[in-house]
Amino acid sequence: MRILLTNDDGVTSRGLLAAKKALDSVGTVSVIAPDSNRSAVGRGITIHRPLTVVEHTLRDGSTAYATDGTPVDCVRFGALGLLGEPPDLIVAGINYGVNLGDDITYSGTVAAAFEGIVLGIPAVAVSQQSTEAGTHFRRQSGYDFEPAAGFLPGLVSLIGERGLPPRTILNVNVPPPPVTGVSVVRLGRRIYRDRLELESDEQGRRRYHIYGDDPSYHEEPDTDFHAIAESRIAVTPVHLDLTSGAGLDEVGAWPLGPGP
């Protein structure tokens, strides 16, 4: 199995290296990753300038490729033949911090996996919770990537045997040890607590912080938040069909008519 490994934390990430070592046992792993942190860039792509790619030696001595593009750009590089044959599977991660609920729409890690849907390549996004960060998504200390790295080979082997549902990725979030089990669950819902804070720079220009207190989440059963709170690995099948069936029915009944 040819596996393309990428992330949004950058090519020097310890999580990326942990994933690489874990996946070496189940396939041929190629690494194409951003040259620095690209967290929260979502499905951004680079279209107004050429991209650079340089070789980078990982701490296990293997060669990776670093680009000044986004995580989605990295996947495109792999699919378009930068390293030869396109991959059989895309793995994005292991991310610093969980990507749960509504957060996945911001995540560069999940965006890289979503590109697999566009390209027709199975894909998985994998994120590891910190012992200190809770369900917050910002980088914190206290990371042990062993739980996510230990789970990955078995999951990838199953995908190789059974495939994934059409146009569906898996979003995987792993708690710190001890892990009590695995749950296949739906996405939960965040409660964001952002606020506007004004400060001035040396030139007197107004500068704003707009992301403030740590977010919370709705307490609901059978969600990724609930699984992580119970120290269980949360596996969520996610697709990109954003069309609202109820909206089609409701708006379709509007007397829209032709324009004036």
Secondary structure, DSSP 8 states (H G I E B T S, - for coil): -EEEEE-SS-TT-HHHHHHHHHHTTTSEEEEEEESS--TT-TT----SS---EEEEE-TTS-EEEEESS-HHHHHHHHHTTTTSS--SEEEEEEEES---GGGGGT-HHHHHHHHHHHHT--EEEEEE--TTTTT--S--S----HHHHHHHHHHHHHHHHH---TTEEEEEEE-SSS--EEEE-B---EEEE---EEEE-TT--EEEE---EEEEE---TTBHHHHHHTTEEEEEEEE-----HHHHHHHHTS---S--
